[in-house]
Amino acid sequence: MPGSAGPQDALKYAYRLLSVRGRSQKELSARLRQKGFAPEDVGDVIARLLGLGYLDDRARALSLKQTALEGRLMGRAGAIEYLRRMGIGRQEAEDTVQDYDELQGALRLAEKKLKAMGACPEDVKKRRLIGALRRKGHSAETIKRVMRITEEDI
């Protein structure tokens, strides 16, 4: 069982986790501890993987930023929260999304939501669109801009 297993077993498990997708140091550490590996073994594995270049929180943060922007259509605040949930530290997350342009994602989200709403009354469309943009972490300024731009479509 992992609790009695050594560092080699922890390393094998870490390789298996990393073969599925990239992970942050924090996320990988948590998964190894959750599996029952000793804290010192977890530390050794993390250090080894860092030395080999298999763990890179900066590269992971940039990859997650792309996912947040292009795939999930999140705003800046939403992207920071998403990066934090994925194990990226607060400062690293904030630095990564510093140059984040959320308007294009917000407009794509608005287009998608408006298309799905069909023939709803105008006030319902506005309320739902504002709510969707807020939930994705878009700023009030971006929401105002999107509402002005999409006014004809509502």
N, C-alpha and C positions, 0 to 999 in steps of 0.2 A: 504494500500500500504506500502511497506517496509520503505519509508521515514518517515512515521508516526508510524511505528511499533516500538516496544520496544525490549529490549535485549532478551526476551524469543523467539521472532520471529527470531531474528538473530541467536540465538543458534539452533533453530530447522532447519533453513536453513543450518547452518554449519554442523549439524549432517547429513543432507541429502546429502550434497556435499561429506562428508567424507565416507558415506556409499557406494559411487560409487568407490572411490579410495583414497589412501593417498594423502595428499597435504602438501606443506610446509607452514610455517607461512605466508610468503610473498604472496604466491599464494592464500591462503584462505582469508587473509585480503583484497586483491585486489578484489576477487569475492564478498565478502560481501559489500565492498564500491560500487562496480559496481551495485549491486542490490539496492543500495540506503539506506543502513543502516547508522545510525549516527556514526561518527568516535569514539565517546566514547563507543558506544555499541559494535563496532567491537573490540576495545581494550579489553573490558571486556570479550567478547566471547573468544578471543585468549588466554587471561590469564587463563580463566576457563579450556579451552581445554588443555592447557599446564599443568595445575595442575592435570588434570585427566589422563594425559599421552596419549591423543589422537593425539597430535601434537609432533613430534620428528623429527626435521630437519636432525639430524645425521642418524637416521634409514632410513629416506626417501632418503637421499643422497646415502647410501649404496645400497638400492634397485634400484635406478636409475642407479647407476654404473653397476650393474649386467645387467640391460636392455641395457645399452650402449655397454657393452662388448660382451655379448652373443647374444642379439637380433638384435642390430643395427650395430654390428661389427665396432664400432667407434675407432678411435685412442684417445690418451690422450687429445689432444687439443679439439677434437670433443666432448669427454665426458664432459670436463669442460664446454664447451659452452652449451651442452644439460642440464647439471645440473643447470646452470645459468638461462636458459630459463624456467626451471621448478620451479624457485623461490628459489634455494639454493644460499647462499651468495658466493662470489668469494673465500674467504679464506677457507670456508667449502668445496667447490667444489674441490679446489686444494689439500687440505688435504686428501680428500676422494680418489682421483685418484693418490695419490703419489706413491703407489706400483703397479700401473696399468701396466700390461704386454700386450702391444698392438700387439705383433707379431702373436699370435695365431689367433686373430680376423682378422688381416690383411691377413693372409694366407687363412683363410676361405672365406673372401671376394674375394680374388684373384681367388680362385678355382671356386667360384660361377660366377664371371664375365667372366672368361675364358671359362667356359662351355657355357655360354649364347652367347658368341661371335662367336662360331662355326668356320667357315673357313675364317675369316677375314685375310688380310695380316698382317705379323708380326709387322710392324711399327704401324699399326692401333691398334692392340691389346695392344702393349706397351703403346701407348699414352692414350688409353682409360683406361687401368688398372691404370696407374699413376694418371690420373685425378680422377678416382673413389676413390683411396686411399687418395688423397689430400682432396677431398670433405668430406670424413669421418673423417678428422682431424688426420691422421697418420703423424708421423714425417718423415723428409727426410731420416733419418737413417733407419727407419723401411721400408720405400718404397724401398730403395736400397737393403736391405736384402731380401725383398720379390721378387724383380726383379731377384736377383741372384738365389734364391731358385726355382723360377718358370720358369727359363730360358728355360728349356727343354720343358715345356708345351706350350710355346708361339711359 
